Amino acid sequence: MAEIELIARAVIKRGDEILLANKHGEINTFLPGGHIEDGEYAEEALRRELLEELGVESRITGFIGVLEHKFTDRHGHTYEEINLVFEAEIERDSADSAEGHLEFLWVKLAELEKHTLLPSSLPMLLEKWEQDRATFYYAQKS
């Protein structure tokens, strides 16, 4: 049985663009953020992760939704995630990585699907959220 991972993710916007993260050498992108550690609240974890990844202070401005995701990687490892997605602002618009294995890019909301954003349901969920601003709960089965 896979351990359930709790992850806090940020939707950081700049005009009609959203900030995505990418591990060097990978084709997939993901929202900035990361694992919630023991004893942390989700918002604390997200601010810590954004400081570690981008080297910037951030402010959480709202809750967007919950995305459950179960998948098996190419090595046969099974994962279960609960992603808590928040809206956040950072102190500057530049997106320089503070971690050598990550890079960040600004992508137009309308072009999210071109950037292999994972979990794969996120482009659809974020598009719907952008239209109606209603929080979501979604369970994606891979």
ChimeraX attribute file (.defattr): number of C-alpha atoms within 10 A of each C-alpha:
attribute: neighborCount
match mode: 1-to-1
recipient: residues
	/A:1	6
	/A:2	10
	/A:3	9
	/A:4	13
	/A:5	16
	/A:6	17
	/A:7	20
	/A:8	24
	/A:9	29
	/A:10	30
	/A:11	21
	/A:12	22
	/A:13	19
	/A:14	14
	/A:15	8
	/A:16	10
	/A:17	16
	/A:18	19
	/A:19	22
	/A:20	23
	/A:21	20
	/A:22	20
	/A:23	15
	/A:24	12
	/A:25	8
	/A:26	8
	/A:27	10
	/A:28	16
	/A:29	21
	/A:30	20
	/A:31	21
	/A:32	22
	/A:33	26
	/A:34	23
	/A:35	18
	/A:36	22
	/A:37	13
	/A:38	7
	/A:39	8
	/A:40	12
	/A:41	11
	/A:42	21
	/A:43	21
	/A:44	14
	/A:45	21
	/A:46	28
	/A:47	23
	/A:48	19
	/A:49	23
	/A:50	23
	/A:51	16
	/A:52	16
	/A:53	23
	/A:54	21
	/A:55	17
	/A:56	20
	/A:57	15
	/A:58	20
	/A:59	14
	/A:60	17
	/A:61	12
	/A:62	15
	/A:63	17
	/A:64	22
	/A:65	19
	/A:66	19
	/A:67	20
	/A:68	18
	/A:69	21
	/A:70	16
	/A:71	15
	/A:72	11
	/A:73	8
	/A:74	7
	/A:75	6
	/A:76	8
	/A:77	9
	/A:78	13
	/A:79	15
	/A:80	17
	/A:81	19
	/A:82	18
	/A:83	25
	/A:84	23
	/A:85	26
	/A:86	23
	/A:87	16
	/A:88	20
	/A:89	19
	/A:90	20
	/A:91	10
	/A:92	9
	/A:93	12
	/A:94	14
	/A:95	18
	/A:96	14
	/A:97	18
	/A:98	15
	/A:99	12
	/A:100	9
	/A:101	11
	/A:102	17
	/A:103	18
	/A:104	21
	/A:105	16
	/A:106	17
	/A:107	17
	/A:108	15
	/A:109	17
	/A:110	12
	/A:111	12
	/A:112	19
	/A:113	14
	/A:114	10
	/A:115	15
	/A:116	16
	/A:117	19
	/A:118	14
	/A:119	21
	/A:120	16
	/A:121	16
	/A:122	19
	/A:123	20
	/A:124	12
	/A:125	18
	/A:126	19
	/A:127	14
	/A:128	14
	/A:129	15
	/A:130	12
	/A:131	9
	/A:132	8
	/A:133	11
	/A:134	11
	/A:135	16
	/A:136	15
	/A:137	13
	/A:138	15
	/A:139	13
	/A:140	14
	/A:141	11
	/A:142	9
